[in-house]
Amino acid sequence: MIRKLFLLTALTACITVQAHELGDTLVIRDAHKVTIVTNDSLQKIKVMGMEDNEDYVYENSIQLVDSNYVGEQRTTYHDLDALGFPVSKRDTTRHRRGVVVYGTMHWWLGFNAGISPDFSFSTFRSLEAAWNILQFEIEPYHNYRRTMRRYEFGLALQARNYRFDMPSMLKKDATGSVFFGDFPVGTEDHKTDVYVFSLSVPLLYSQRLGRHSPWRIKLGALLNFNCYGTLRNSYTMGDYDYEETVHKIDYRPFTVDLMGIIRYKWIGFYLKYSPMSVFKNGRGPEFRSLSFGLYL
């Protein structure tokens, strides 16, 4: 009779729908598989999978001794992201609050639209590419349930160029200041670019749009530690192509961008605004930029 009562209690707890704790009662919602093994002195209960996590595992052992039992239980919550891997494991035997840390990797590729009343740009010839080498995503949980929000930070390598759509070329004077001057007489097919390479740190807040939704939005800042910058002018004279590269320009060593991302599963779209000019004040053309493209 005692075993039947234990069996009935376990089944009642496992038929309901999500893993949370009400007093001394553990409720697991949408359990995928329930296994109960009973012998003369021991009863084992194992639940695998739940509503929003197929890797959820609950185990409980009950010793049947003279109408009493000694229980030992272990609950494990293990998640995987679309393009990531978990770097921590959630053990909720004693704690109903905590965090899971994911390690992910991302790429983004897009275009730069320069913003300035004084200069014009060729947006679709101004490219940027970045490789987010490692992104840590911290997701809190409460009562064994994911909270749908994440706090993200990481490290990325970023390269971008700005193509000017103007009949002038960029030059550097004896003091190191960059200014616009004329292309050589008799030349054509003019191109003028500014290149910047950065080590970037993304700081983002991420929110899933519904517990089972494949959509997620991210908002935050991108801290850029600019490591290298150069100018490149190219043109054609007669049958020959010429290219001039200018090094050691006075770019800003540190800039901050504002970034927004919307993702559907593993693919997304990003929009990034750079409120700080590439060059230091008074050391080159002043302009801002708005970037957009694919985020993977």
Sequence and secondary structure as in RCSB ss.txt:
>XXXX:A:sequence
MIRKLFLLTALTACITVQAHELGDTLVIRDAHKVTIVTNDSLQKIKVMGMEDNEDYVYENSIQLVDSNYVGEQRT
TYHDLDALGFPVSKRDTTRHRRGVVVYGTMHWWLGFNAGISPDFSFSTFRSLEAAWNILQFEIEPYHNYRRTMRR
YEFGLALQARNYRFDMPSMLKKDATGSVFFGDFPVGTEDHKTDVYVFSLSVPLLYSQRLGRHSPWRIKLGALLNF
NCYGTLRNSYTMGDYDYEETVHKIDYRPFTVDLMGIIRYKWIGFYLKYSPMSVFKNGRGPEFRSLSFGLYL
>XXXX:A:secstr
 HHHHHHHHHHHHHHSEEEEEETTEEEEES SEEEEEE SSEEEEEEEEETTEEEEEEEEEEEEETTEEEEEEEE
EE    TTEEESS EE SS SEEEEEEEEEEEEEEEEEEE SS  B GGG EEEEEEEEEEEEEEEETTEE SEE
EEEEEEEEEEEEEE SSEEEEE TTS EEEEE  TT EEEEEEEEEEEEEEEEEEEEESSTT SEEEEEEEEEEE
EEEEEEEEEEEETTEEEEEEE    B SEEEEEEEEEEETTEEEEEEEE S SB TTSS   EEEEEEEE 
